[in-house]
Amino acid sequence: MGPRPGTAYVAPSSSSIGPWYEAALPGRNAFCMRDVSHQTEGATVLGLAAANRNMLGRFAASVDEKRDWAGYWEIDGEGRPSSADYVSDADFWFNLPANFDVLDAIVRMWRWTGDDTYRDDPRFREFFRRTVKDYVTRWQLQPEKILHRPRIANQRLESGKFVHSRGIPSYSEGPKDFIFGADLLAAEYRGLRSFQEIAVTPQDKALAVSAQSVADQIQQLLEGIAWSQSQQHYLGVIRQDQSGFESGDAMTLYFGAAKDPDHLRGALDYISSPKYWQKINIEEESYAPLVLFRYGRTEPAYRILTDLSRPEKPRREYPEVSYAVIAAVVGGTMGVRPSRSGELFDVQTLAQLPSAAEEASLQSLPFRNNVVDIKHIRSSSSALSNRSGPALRWRAVFQGTVRQLKVDGKAVLAAHDTLPGGMAVSWVTATASPGATVIVSKMKK
């Protein structure tokens, strides 16, 4: 089967369950919690916001006490739990990072689209509450219990097709001799942190505050147990005796759970090495380019992106790959990022071009209530055209430390920051009025 562009995986508009796209093994006619959570950014820039909302909503609505507040791991094109993973509520496949991953994806899509359905729809609110509180408790994911939990908790049957996979404590599915994965800790940390941004009612705000303490303790466990001082990277899965093996670096970085600066650098070095990314499966590799871009590791990001998209790449037809490539170009090469709640801008850009002499442009990007064009000329000038929609606050970020930037030819004092990966940046915020194009550039020396 040859490679197909991401939109070729989109279900027909006549679909009985509403808009959706394939996000599972090719040809399975289904969408999976992990895959959808990862594919949402690529999908939204391709104009598939309605499909994202429909699929994330179906996952949110599927959590149930009969399944210990787990959602359906995979849903087929008829809206049912996929028979490839589900026999009954006591016998089904499920990976525990998934509820947290979906929660974070919901919040990210709220930022991208400005669609308050993600925040206000009762099924999403119920999902948030169940995941942050009941799911954590039922699966023994509290900081004081997670080190001592059984590998498969809540097993209802002695035997069955999936009874030993009903609650795998990681996305890593091969090994069996571990109690949890670093990705579970990282996903739990991120999900609990993301909930704070979208909690609205007094009850939910109070729940979010208590969840922050849990998130911080989980993050400290990640740093203390999953980090290998001798190997200088995060271990993937942790055994009962707190030893570990494999790599948890990509997912720890993806969920923004690495806080120790030395650990963060070690994890970035690890996934930048061909010794790592040339040996992993394509699903894991597909996370790496955007992760590396986000932390300013431009050169290895392009090396892996080129490997993912080469025509002869084995399993390149996997839907996740095309969506991940699109997300890496938009979020990495173009550096597009929506603001988080409370930030004093709407959209941010940061050019990370393959070389200083190149140019890149992005046209007709749907963003919240706007459609925008973005162009980077080398690493010295960026333009944003607000083709439709209300005025947009644009944070134009550039690599390096400069005193001033020019906004439509006028000098403006720049603000400065350092990305978590160590890249120094300078930026200004400008307003793009409806129909206007704003150009921000570095001052000529």
C-alpha positions as a Markdown table, in Angstrom:
| # | Residue | x | y | z |
|---|---|---|---|---|
| 1 | Met | 0.0 | 0.0 | 0.0 |
| 2 | Gly | 1.5 | 3.3 | -1.0 |
| 3 | Pro | 1.6 | 6.5 | 1.1 |
| 4 | Arg | -1.5 | 8.7 | 1.1 |
| 5 | Pro | -1.9 | 12.3 | 2.2 |
| 6 | Gly | -3.6 | 12.9 | 5.6 |
| 7 | Thr | -6.9 | 14.0 | 4.1 |
| 8 | Ala | -7.2 | 10.6 | 2.2 |
| 9 | Tyr | -7.9 | 9.0 | 5.6 |
| 10 | Val | -11.0 | 11.2 | 6.2 |
| 11 | Ala | -14.3 | 9.4 | 6.3 |
| 12 | Pro | -17.0 | 10.3 | 3.7 |
| 13 | Ser | -19.3 | 13.2 | 4.7 |
| 14 | Ser | -22.2 | 10.7 | 4.7 |
| 15 | Ser | -20.7 | 8.8 | 7.7 |
| 16 | Ser | -23.4 | 7.7 | 10.0 |
| 17 | Ile | -21.4 | 8.8 | 13.1 |
| 18 | Gly | -20.5 | 12.3 | 11.9 |
| 19 | Pro | -17.1 | 13.5 | 10.8 |
| 20 | Trp | -14.1 | 11.4 | 11.6 |
| 21 | Tyr | -10.7 | 10.2 | 10.1 |
| 22 | Glu | -8.7 | 7.0 | 10.4 |
| 23 | Ala | -6.4 | 7.0 | 13.4 |
| 24 | Ala | -5.4 | 3.4 | 13.9 |
| 25 | Leu | -3.7 | 0.6 | 12.0 |
| 26 | Pro | -4.3 | 1.2 | 8.3 |
| 27 | Gly | -7.4 | -0.4 | 7.0 |
| 28 | Arg | -9.0 | -1.0 | 10.4 |
| 29 | Asn | -11.7 | 1.6 | 9.8 |
| 30 | Ala | -11.3 | 2.9 | 13.3 |
| 31 | Phe | -9.8 | 5.6 | 15.5 |
| 32 | Cys | -7.8 | 5.0 | 18.7 |
| 33 | Met | -7.4 | 7.2 | 21.8 |
| 34 | Arg | -3.6 | 7.5 | 21.5 |
| 35 | Asp | -3.5 | 8.1 | 17.7 |
| 36 | Val | -6.3 | 10.7 | 17.7 |
| 37 | Ser | -4.7 | 12.5 | 20.6 |
| 38 | His | -1.5 | 12.7 | 18.6 |
| 39 | Gln | -3.1 | 13.5 | 15.3 |
| 40 | Thr | -5.3 | 16.3 | 16.4 |
| 41 | Glu | -2.8 | 19.1 | 15.6 |
| 42 | Gly | -2.1 | 18.0 | 12.1 |
| 43 | Ala | -5.8 | 17.4 | 11.6 |
| 44 | Thr | -6.9 | 20.8 | 12.8 |
| 45 | Val | -4.6 | 22.7 | 10.4 |
| 46 | Leu | -5.9 | 20.5 | 7.6 |
| 47 | Gly | -9.4 | 21.8 | 8.4 |
| 48 | Leu | -10.6 | 18.8 | 10.3 |
| 49 | Ala | -11.7 | 20.5 | 13.5 |
| 50 | Ala | -15.2 | 19.1 | 13.4 |
| 51 | Ala | -13.8 | 15.6 | 13.2 |
| 52 | Asn | -11.5 | 16.2 | 16.1 |
| 53 | Arg | -14.4 | 17.4 | 18.2 |
| 54 | Asn | -16.6 | 14.5 | 17.2 |
| 55 | Met | -14.0 | 11.8 | 18.0 |
| 56 | Leu | -12.7 | 13.4 | 21.2 |
| 57 | Gly | -16.3 | 13.8 | 22.3 |
| 58 | Arg | -17.0 | 10.1 | 21.6 |
| 59 | Phe | -14.0 | 9.1 | 23.7 |
| 60 | Ala | -15.1 | 11.4 | 26.5 |
| 61 | Ala | -18.7 | 10.0 | 26.4 |
| 62 | Ser | -17.4 | 6.4 | 26.5 |
| 63 | Val | -15.9 | 6.5 | 30.1 |
| 64 | Asp | -18.0 | 4.4 | 32.4 |
| 65 | Glu | -17.7 | 3.0 | 35.9 |
| 66 | Lys | -18.2 | -0.5 | 34.4 |
| 67 | Arg | -14.8 | 0.0 | 32.7 |
| 68 | Asp | -13.3 | 1.7 | 35.8 |
| 69 | Trp | -13.7 | 5.0 | 34.1 |
| 70 | Ala | -11.7 | 4.0 | 31.1 |
| 71 | Gly | -12.9 | 5.1 | 27.7 |
| 72 | Tyr | -13.1 | 2.9 | 24.6 |
| 73 | Trp | -9.6 | 2.4 | 23.4 |
| 74 | Glu | -10.7 | 2.2 | 19.8 |
| 75 | Ile | -14.0 | 3.1 | 18.1 |
| 76 | Asp | -15.0 | 1.8 | 14.7 |
| 77 | Gly | -16.7 | 3.6 | 11.8 |
| 78 | Glu | -20.1 | 2.6 | 13.2 |
| 79 | Gly | -19.4 | 4.2 | 16.5 |
| 80 | Arg | -19.0 | 1.0 | 18.4 |
| 81 | Pro | -16.0 | -0.2 | 20.4 |
| 82 | Ser | -13.7 | -1.9 | 17.9 |
| 83 | Ser | -14.0 | -5.7 | 17.9 |
| 84 | Ala | -10.2 | -5.8 | 17.4 |
| 85 | Asp | -9.8 | -4.6 | 21.0 |
| 86 | Tyr | -13.1 | -5.2 | 22.8 |
| 87 | Val | -15.1 | -8.2 | 23.9 |
| 88 | Ser | -16.9 | -6.9 | 26.9 |
| 89 | Asp | -16.6 | -4.4 | 29.7 |
| 90 | Ala | -14.6 | -7.0 | 31.6 |
| 91 | Asp | -12.4 | -8.0 | 28.7 |
| 92 | Phe | -10.9 | -5.2 | 26.5 |
| 93 | Trp | -7.6 | -3.7 | 25.6 |
| 94 | Phe | -6.7 | -0.4 | 27.3 |
| 95 | Asn | -3.5 | 1.6 | 27.9 |
| 96 | Leu | -3.7 | 3.8 | 31.0 |
| 97 | Pro | -2.0 | 6.9 | 29.6 |
| 98 | Ala | -5.0 | 7.3 | 27.2 |
| 99 | Asn | -7.5 | 9.1 | 29.4 |
| 100 | Phe | -4.9 | 11.7 | 30.3 |
| 101 | Asp | -3.7 | 12.0 | 26.7 |
| 102 | Val | -7.3 | 12.6 | 25.5 |
| 103 | Leu | -7.9 | 15.2 | 28.2 |
| 104 | Asp | -4.8 | 17.1 | 27.1 |
| 105 | Ala | -5.8 | 16.8 | 23.5 |
| 106 | Ile | -9.2 | 18.4 | 24.3 |
| 107 | Val | -7.5 | 21.3 | 26.0 |
| 108 | Arg | -5.0 | 21.8 | 23.1 |
| 109 | Met | -7.9 | 21.8 | 20.6 |
| 110 | Trp | -9.7 | 24.3 | 22.7 |
| 111 | Arg | -6.6 | 26.6 | 22.4 |
| 112 | Trp | -6.3 | 26.0 | 18.6 |
| 113 | Thr | -10.0 | 26.4 | 17.7 |
| 114 | Gly | -11.4 | 28.7 | 20.4 |
| 115 | Asp | -14.4 | 26.3 | 20.4 |
| 116 | Asp | -15.8 | 26.6 | 23.9 |
| 117 | Thr | -17.7 | 23.4 | 23.3 |
| 118 | Tyr | -14.5 | 21.7 | 24.6 |
| 119 | Arg | -14.8 | 23.6 | 27.8 |
| 120 | Asp | -18.6 | 23.8 | 28.4 |
| 121 | Asp | -20.1 | 20.6 | 26.9 |
| 122 | Pro | -21.4 | 18.5 | 29.8 |
| 123 | Arg | -19.9 | 15.3 | 28.4 |
| 124 | Phe | -16.4 | 16.9 | 28.3 |
| 125 | Arg | -16.9 | 18.3 | 31.9 |
| 126 | Glu | -17.9 | 14.9 | 33.1 |
| 127 | Phe | -14.9 | 13.3 | 31.5 |
| 128 | Phe | -12.6 | 15.8 | 33.1 |
| 129 | Arg | -13.9 | 15.2 | 36.5 |
| 130 | Arg | -14.0 | 11.4 | 36.2 |
| 131 | Thr | -10.4 | 11.3 | 34.8 |
| 132 | Val | -8.9 | 13.7 | 37.3 |
| 133 | Lys | -10.5 | 12.1 | 40.3 |
| 134 | Asp | -12.2 | 8.7 | 39.9 |
| 135 | Tyr | -9.9 | 7.3 | 37.2 |
| 136 | Val | -6.8 | 8.2 | 39.2 |
| 137 | Thr | -8.2 | 6.5 | 42.3 |
| 138 | Arg | -9.6 | 3.4 | 40.6 |
| 139 | Trp | -6.4 | 2.6 | 38.8 |
| 140 | Gln | -4.2 | 3.4 | 41.9 |
| 141 | Leu | -2.3 | 6.2 | 40.1 |
| 142 | Gln | -2.0 | 8.4 | 43.2 |
| 143 | Pro | 1.6 | 9.3 | 44.1 |
| 144 | Glu | 1.5 | 7.3 | 47.3 |
| 145 | Lys | 0.1 | 4.2 | 45.6 |
| 146 | Ile | 1.6 | 4.1 | 42.1 |
| 147 | Leu | 4.9 | 2.5 | 43.2 |
| 148 | His | 3.1 | -0.4 | 44.8 |
| 149 | Arg | 0.2 | -1.1 | 42.4 |
| 150 | Pro | -0.2 | -4.4 | 40.5 |
| 151 | Arg | 0.7 | -4.2 | 36.9 |
| 152 | Ile | -2.9 | -5.0 | 35.8 |
| 153 | Ala | -5.3 | -3.6 | 38.4 |
| 154 | Asn | -9.1 | -4.2 | 38.4 |
| 155 | Gln | -8.8 | -7.6 | 36.6 |
| 156 | Arg | -12.4 | -8.9 | 36.5 |
| 157 | Leu | -11.9 | -12.3 | 34.8 |
| 158 | Glu | -9.4 | -15.1 | 35.3 |
| 159 | Ser | -9.1 | -15.6 | 31.5 |
| 160 | Gly | -10.2 | -14.0 | 28.3 |
| 161 | Lys | -8.8 | -12.4 | 25.2 |
| 162 | Phe | -7.7 | -9.1 | 26.7 |
| 163 | Val | -7.8 | -9.6 | 30.5 |
| 164 | His | -4.1 | -9.2 | 30.8 |
| 165 | Ser | -4.2 | -6.0 | 28.7 |
| 166 | Arg | -7.1 | -4.3 | 30.5 |
| 167 | Gly | -5.2 | -1.4 | 31.8 |
| 168 | Ile | -1.6 | -1.7 | 30.6 |
| 169 | Pro | 0.2 | 1.0 | 32.6 |
| 170 | Ser | 2.1 | 2.4 | 29.6 |
| 171 | Tyr | 1.8 | 2.8 | 25.8 |
| 172 | Ser | 4.7 | 0.3 | 25.7 |
| 173 | Glu | 3.0 | -3.0 | 24.9 |
| 174 | Gly | 5.9 | -5.5 | 24.4 |
| 175 | Pro | 7.4 | -6.1 | 27.9 |
| 176 | Lys | 5.4 | -7.5 | 30.8 |
| 177 | Asp | 7.8 | -7.2 | 33.8 |
| 178 | Phe | 7.0 | -3.6 | 34.8 |
| 179 | Ile | 4.6 | -1.7 | 37.0 |
| 180 | Phe | 4.3 | 1.5 | 35.0 |
| 181 | Gly | 5.9 | 3.4 | 32.2 |
| 182 | Ala | 7.4 | 6.9 | 32.3 |
| 183 | Asp | 4.9 | 7.8 | 29.7 |
| 184 | Leu | 2.1 | 7.1 | 32.2 |
| 185 | Leu | 3.6 | 9.5 | 34.7 |
| 186 | Ala | 4.2 | 12.1 | 32.0 |
| 187 | Ala | 0.7 | 11.8 | 30.6 |
| 188 | Glu | -0.9 | 12.0 | 34.1 |
| 189 | Tyr | 1.2 | 15.1 | 34.9 |
| 190 | Arg | 0.2 | 16.8 | 31.7 |
| 191 | Gly | -3.5 | 15.8 | 31.9 |
| 192 | Leu | -3.8 | 17.1 | 35.5 |
| 193 | Arg | -2.0 | 20.3 | 34.6 |
| 194 | Ser | -4.1 | 20.9 | 31.5 |
| 195 | Phe | -7.4 | 20.5 | 33.4 |
| 196 | Gln | -6.6 | 23.6 | 35.4 |
| 197 | Glu | -6.7 | 25.7 | 32.3 |
| 198 | Ile | -10.2 | 24.6 | 31.3 |
| 199 | Ala | -11.9 | 24.2 | 34.7 |
| 200 | Val | -14.8 | 26.7 | 34.9 |
| 201 | Thr | -17.2 | 25.9 | 37.8 |
| 202 | Pro | -16.2 | 26.6 | 41.4 |
| 203 | Gln | -16.3 | 22.8 | 42.0 |
| 204 | Asp | -14.0 | 22.1 | 39.0 |
| 205 | Lys | -11.6 | 24.9 | 40.0 |
| 206 | Ala | -11.3 | 23.5 | 43.5 |
| 207 | Leu | -10.7 | 20.0 | 42.0 |
| 208 | Ala | -8.1 | 21.5 | 39.6 |
| 209 | Val | -6.2 | 23.0 | 42.6 |
| 210 | Ser | -6.0 | 19.7 | 44.4 |
| 211 | Ala | -5.0 | 18.0 | 41.1 |
| 212 | Gln | -2.0 | 20.3 | 40.9 |
| 213 | Ser | -0.5 | 18.9 | 44.0 |
| 214 | Val | -0.9 | 15.4 | 42.6 |
| 215 | Ala | 0.6 | 16.4 | 39.3 |
| 216 | Asp | 3.7 | 17.9 | 41.0 |
| 217 | Gln | 4.2 | 14.8 | 43.1 |
| 218 | Ile | 3.9 | 12.6 | 40.0 |
| 219 | Gln | 6.4 | 14.8 | 38.1 |
| 220 | Gln | 8.9 | 14.4 | 41.0 |
| 221 | Leu | 8.5 | 10.7 | 40.9 |
| 222 | Leu | 9.2 | 10.8 | 37.2 |
| 223 | Glu | 12.4 | 12.8 | 37.8 |
| 224 | Gly | 13.5 | 10.6 | 40.7 |
| 225 | Ile | 12.7 | 7.1 | 39.5 |
| 226 | Ala | 12.5 | 7.2 | 35.7 |
| 227 | Trp | 15.7 | 9.2 | 35.2 |
| 228 | Ser | 18.9 | 7.1 | 34.8 |
| 229 | Gln | 21.9 | 8.9 | 36.1 |
| 230 | Ser | 24.2 | 6.3 | 34.6 |
| 231 | Gln | 22.6 | 6.4 | 31.1 |
| 232 | Gln | 21.7 | 10.1 | 31.2 |
| 233 | His | 18.1 | 9.7 | 29.9 |
| 234 | Tyr | 14.6 | 8.7 | 31.1 |
| 235 | Leu | 13.9 | 5.0 | 31.3 |
| 236 | Gly | 10.8 | 3.8 | 29.5 |
| 237 | Val | 9.3 | 1.3 | 31.9 |
| 238 | Ile | 9.9 | 0.8 | 35.6 |
| 239 | Arg | 10.0 | -2.6 | 37.4 |
| 240 | Gln | 8.7 | -3.3 | 40.9 |
| 241 | Asp | 12.3 | -2.9 | 42.3 |
| 242 | Gln | 12.4 | 0.6 | 40.6 |
| 243 | Ser | 14.9 | -0.5 | 38.0 |
| 244 | Gly | 14.0 | 0.2 | 34.4 |
| 245 | Phe | 14.8 | -0.2 | 30.7 |
| 246 | Glu | 13.9 | 1.1 | 27.3 |
| 247 | Ser | 13.4 | 4.8 | 26.6 |
| 248 | Gly | 10.8 | 7.2 | 28.0 |
| 249 | Asp | 12.4 | 10.3 | 26.7 |
| 250 | Ala | 10.2 | 11.2 | 23.7 |
| 251 | Met | 6.9 | 10.9 | 25.6 |
| 252 | Thr | 8.3 | 12.7 | 28.7 |
| 253 | Leu | 9.3 | 15.6 | 26.4 |
| 254 | Tyr | 6.1 | 15.4 | 24.4 |
| 255 | Phe | 4.0 | 15.9 | 27.5 |
| 256 | Gly | 6.3 | 18.7 | 28.8 |
| 257 | Ala | 7.1 | 16.7 | 32.0 |
| 258 | Ala | 10.9 | 17.1 | 32.1 |
| 259 | Lys | 11.7 | 20.0 | 34.4 |
| 260 | Asp | 15.2 | 19.3 | 35.6 |
| 261 | Pro | 17.5 | 21.2 | 33.1 |
| 262 | Asp | 20.1 | 18.5 | 33.1 |
| 263 | His | 17.6 | 15.7 | 32.6 |
| 264 | Leu | 15.9 | 17.7 | 29.8 |
| 265 | Arg | 19.2 | 18.1 | 27.9 |
| 266 | Gly | 20.0 | 14.4 | 28.4 |
| 267 | Ala | 16.6 | 13.4 | 27.0 |
| 268 | Leu | 17.0 | 15.7 | 24.0 |
| 269 | Asp | 20.5 | 14.3 | 23.3 |
| 270 | Tyr | 19.1 | 10.8 | 23.6 |
| 271 | Ile | 16.3 | 11.1 | 21.1 |
| 272 | Ser | 18.5 | 13.2 | 18.7 |
| 273 | Ser | 20.8 | 10.3 | 18.2 |
| 274 | Pro | 20.3 | 7.9 | 15.3 |
| 275 | Lys | 21.1 | 5.1 | 17.7 |
| 276 | Tyr | 17.6 | 5.8 | 19.2 |
| 277 | Trp | 15.4 | 7.0 | 16.3 |
| 278 | Gln | 16.6 | 4.5 | 13.7 |
| 279 | Lys | 15.6 | 1.6 | 15.9 |
| 280 | Ile | 12.2 | 2.5 | 17.3 |
| 281 | Asn | 8.8 | 1.8 | 15.7 |
| 282 | Ile | 7.3 | 4.4 | 13.4 |
| 283 | Glu | 4.6 | 5.4 | 15.9 |
| 284 | Glu | 7.2 | 6.5 | 18.4 |
| 285 | Glu | 9.4 | 8.1 | 15.8 |
| 286 | Ser | 6.5 | 10.2 | 14.6 |
| 287 | Tyr | 6.5 | 12.1 | 17.9 |
| 288 | Ala | 10.1 | 13.1 | 17.7 |
| 289 | Pro | 10.3 | 15.9 | 15.0 |
| 290 | Leu | 7.8 | 18.3 | 16.6 |
| 291 | Val | 9.2 | 17.5 | 20.1 |
| 292 | Leu | 12.7 | 18.4 | 18.9 |
| 293 | Phe | 11.5 | 21.6 | 17.2 |
| 294 | Arg | 9.7 | 22.7 | 20.4 |
| 295 | Tyr | 12.9 | 22.5 | 22.3 |
| 296 | Gly | 15.0 | 24.2 | 19.6 |
| 297 | Arg | 16.8 | 21.1 | 18.3 |
| 298 | Thr | 16.3 | 22.1 | 14.7 |
| 299 | Glu | 18.9 | 20.0 | 12.9 |
| 300 | Pro | 17.9 | 16.6 | 14.4 |
| 301 | Ala | 14.3 | 17.5 | 14.0 |
| 302 | Tyr | 14.8 | 17.8 | 10.2 |
| 303 | Arg | 16.8 | 14.6 | 10.0 |
| 304 | Ile | 14.0 | 12.6 | 11.6 |
| 305 | Leu | 11.3 | 14.4 | 9.6 |
| 306 | Thr | 13.1 | 13.6 | 6.4 |
| 307 | Asp | 13.4 | 9.9 | 7.5 |
| 308 | Leu | 9.7 | 9.8 | 8.3 |
| 309 | Ser | 8.6 | 11.2 | 5.0 |
| 310 | Arg | 10.9 | 9.4 | 2.6 |
| 311 | Pro | 9.0 | 7.4 | 0.0 |
| 312 | Glu | 10.6 | 4.1 | 0.8 |
| 313 | Lys | 10.0 | 4.4 | 4.6 |
| 314 | Pro | 8.5 | 1.1 | 5.9 |
| 315 | Arg | 4.9 | 1.6 | 7.3 |
| 316 | Arg | 4.8 | 5.1 | 6.0 |
| 317 | Glu | 1.1 | 4.6 | 5.2 |
| 318 | Tyr | 0.3 | 4.5 | 8.9 |
| 319 | Pro | -2.2 | 7.4 | 9.3 |
| 320 | Glu | -0.3 | 8.9 | 12.2 |
| 321 | Val | 2.8 | 9.6 | 10.1 |
| 322 | Ser | 1.2 | 12.0 | 7.7 |
| 323 | Tyr | -0.6 | 14.0 | 10.4 |
| 324 | Ala | 2.6 | 14.1 | 12.5 |
| 325 | Val | 4.6 | 15.4 | 9.5 |
| 326 | Ile | 2.0 | 18.2 | 8.9 |
| 327 | Ala | 2.1 | 19.1 | 12.6 |
| 328 | Ala | 5.9 | 19.2 | 12.6 |
| 329 | Val | 5.9 | 21.6 | 9.6 |
| 330 | Val | 3.3 | 23.9 | 11.0 |
| 331 | Gly | 4.4 | 23.8 | 14.7 |
| 332 | Gly | 8.2 | 23.4 | 13.9 |
| 333 | Thr | 9.3 | 24.9 | 10.6 |
| 334 | Met | 6.7 | 27.7 | 11.0 |
| 335 | Gly | 6.7 | 27.6 | 14.8 |
| 336 | Val | 2.9 | 28.2 | 15.1 |
| 337 | Arg | 1.6 | 27.9 | 18.6 |
| 338 | Pro | -1.8 | 29.0 | 20.1 |
| 339 | Ser | -1.7 | 30.9 | 23.3 |
| 340 | Arg | -2.5 | 29.3 | 26.6 |
| 341 | Ser | -5.1 | 30.8 | 29.0 |
| 342 | Gly | -3.8 | 34.1 | 30.4 |
| 343 | Glu | -1.1 | 34.7 | 27.8 |
| 344 | Leu | -1.2 | 38.2 | 26.2 |
| 345 | Phe | -1.3 | 37.1 | 22.6 |
| 346 | Asp | -3.4 | 34.8 | 20.4 |
| 347 | Val | -0.9 | 33.1 | 18.1 |
| 348 | Gln | 2.9 | 32.8 | 18.2 |
| 349 | Thr | 5.4 | 32.0 | 15.4 |
| 350 | Leu | 9.1 | 31.1 | 15.5 |
| 351 | Ala | 10.9 | 30.3 | 12.3 |
| 352 | Gln | 13.1 | 27.2 | 12.4 |
| 353 | Leu | 14.1 | 26.9 | 8.8 |
| 354 | Pro | 16.5 | 24.2 | 7.5 |
| 355 | Ser | 19.1 | 26.8 | 6.7 |
| 356 | Ala | 19.4 | 30.6 | 7.2 |
| 357 | Ala | 19.0 | 31.3 | 3.5 |
| 358 | Glu | 15.7 | 29.6 | 3.0 |
| 359 | Glu | 12.1 | 30.8 | 3.0 |
| 360 | Ala | 8.8 | 29.1 | 4.0 |
| 361 | Ser | 5.2 | 30.1 | 3.7 |
| 362 | Leu | 1.9 | 28.7 | 5.0 |
| 363 | Gln | -1.4 | 29.7 | 3.4 |
| 364 | Ser | -5.0 | 29.5 | 4.6 |
| 365 | Leu | -4.3 | 28.3 | 8.1 |
| 366 | Pro | -7.5 | 28.0 | 10.1 |
| 367 | Phe | -6.9 | 29.4 | 13.6 |
| 368 | Arg | -9.8 | 30.0 | 16.0 |
| 369 | Asn | -12.1 | 32.4 | 14.2 |
| 370 | Asn | -9.5 | 33.5 | 11.7 |
| 371 | Val | -7.8 | 32.3 | 8.5 |
| 372 | Val | -4.2 | 33.5 | 8.2 |
| 373 | Asp | -1.2 | 33.3 | 5.9 |
| 374 | Ile | 2.3 | 33.2 | 7.5 |
| 375 | Lys | 5.6 | 33.7 | 5.7 |
| 376 | His | 9.2 | 33.5 | 7.0 |
| 377 | Ile | 12.0 | 35.0 | 5.0 |
| 378 | Arg | 15.2 | 33.5 | 6.0 |
| 379 | Ser | 15.5 | 33.8 | 9.8 |
| 380 | Ser | 15.2 | 37.6 | 9.7 |
| 381 | Ser | 11.7 | 38.5 | 8.7 |
| 382 | Ser | 8.2 | 37.1 | 9.3 |
| 383 | Ala | 4.8 | 38.2 | 8.0 |
| 384 | Leu | 1.3 | 37.4 | 9.1 |
| 385 | Ser | -1.8 | 38.2 | 6.9 |
| 386 | Asn | -5.1 | 38.2 | 8.7 |
| 387 | Arg | -7.2 | 37.1 | 5.8 |
| 388 | Ser | -10.5 | 36.8 | 7.7 |
| 389 | Gly | -11.7 | 37.1 | 11.2 |
| 390 | Pro | -11.3 | 39.5 | 14.1 |
| 391 | Ala | -8.1 | 41.4 | 15.0 |
| 392 | Leu | -5.3 | 38.9 | 16.1 |
| 393 | Arg | -2.5 | 39.5 | 18.6 |
| 394 | Trp | 0.6 | 38.0 | 17.1 |
| 395 | Arg | 3.7 | 37.2 | 19.0 |
| 396 | Ala | 6.5 | 37.2 | 16.5 |
| 397 | Val | 9.5 | 35.3 | 17.9 |
| 398 | Phe | 13.0 | 35.2 | 16.4 |
| 399 | Gln | 16.1 | 33.2 | 17.3 |
| 400 | Gly | 18.8 | 35.1 | 19.1 |
| 401 | Thr | 19.0 | 38.1 | 21.4 |
| 402 | Val | 18.4 | 41.4 | 19.7 |
| 403 | Arg | 17.6 | 44.8 | 21.3 |
| 404 | Gln | 15.0 | 45.9 | 18.8 |
| 405 | Leu | 12.7 | 44.4 | 16.1 |
| 406 | Lys | 10.9 | 46.3 | 13.4 |
| 407 | Val | 7.1 | 46.2 | 13.1 |
| 408 | Asp | 6.1 | 47.4 | 9.7 |
| 409 | Gly | 9.3 | 49.3 | 9.5 |
| 410 | Lys | 9.2 | 51.0 | 13.0 |
| 411 | Ala | 11.7 | 50.0 | 15.6 |
| 412 | Val | 10.2 | 48.4 | 18.8 |
| 413 | Leu | 12.0 | 47.2 | 21.9 |
| 414 | Ala | 12.1 | 43.4 | 21.9 |
| 415 | Ala | 11.4 | 41.1 | 24.9 |
| 416 | His | 13.7 | 38.2 | 25.6 |
| 417 | Asp | 13.4 | 34.6 | 26.8 |
| 418 | Thr | 15.2 | 31.3 | 26.7 |
| 419 | Leu | 13.3 | 28.2 | 25.5 |
| 420 | Pro | 13.5 | 25.2 | 27.9 |
| 421 | Gly | 16.0 | 23.5 | 25.5 |
| 422 | Gly | 18.3 | 26.5 | 25.7 |
| 423 | Met | 17.6 | 28.5 | 22.6 |
| 424 | Ala | 17.7 | 32.3 | 23.2 |
| 425 | Val | 14.8 | 34.2 | 21.5 |
| 426 | Ser | 13.6 | 37.7 | 21.1 |
| 427 | Trp | 10.0 | 38.8 | 20.4 |
| 428 | Val | 7.4 | 41.5 | 20.0 |
| 429 | Thr | 3.6 | 41.4 | 20.0 |
| 430 | Ala | 1.8 | 43.1 | 17.2 |
| 431 | Thr | -1.9 | 43.3 | 16.3 |
| 432 | Ala | -3.0 | 42.2 | 12.8 |
| 433 | Ser | -6.3 | 44.0 | 12.0 |
| 434 | Pro | -8.9 | 42.3 | 9.8 |
| 435 | Gly | -7.5 | 42.1 | 6.3 |
| 436 | Ala | -4.1 | 43.4 | 7.2 |
| 437 | Thr | -0.6 | 42.1 | 6.8 |
| 438 | Val | 2.0 | 42.8 | 9.5 |
| 439 | Ile | 5.7 | 42.3 | 8.9 |
| 440 | Val | 8.2 | 41.9 | 11.7 |
| 441 | Ser | 11.9 | 41.8 | 11.0 |
| 442 | Lys | 15.3 | 42.0 | 12.7 |
| 443 | Met | 17.1 | 45.3 | 12.6 |
| 444 | Lys | 20.0 | 45.3 | 10.1 |
| 445 | Lys | 23.3 | 45.6 | 11.8 |
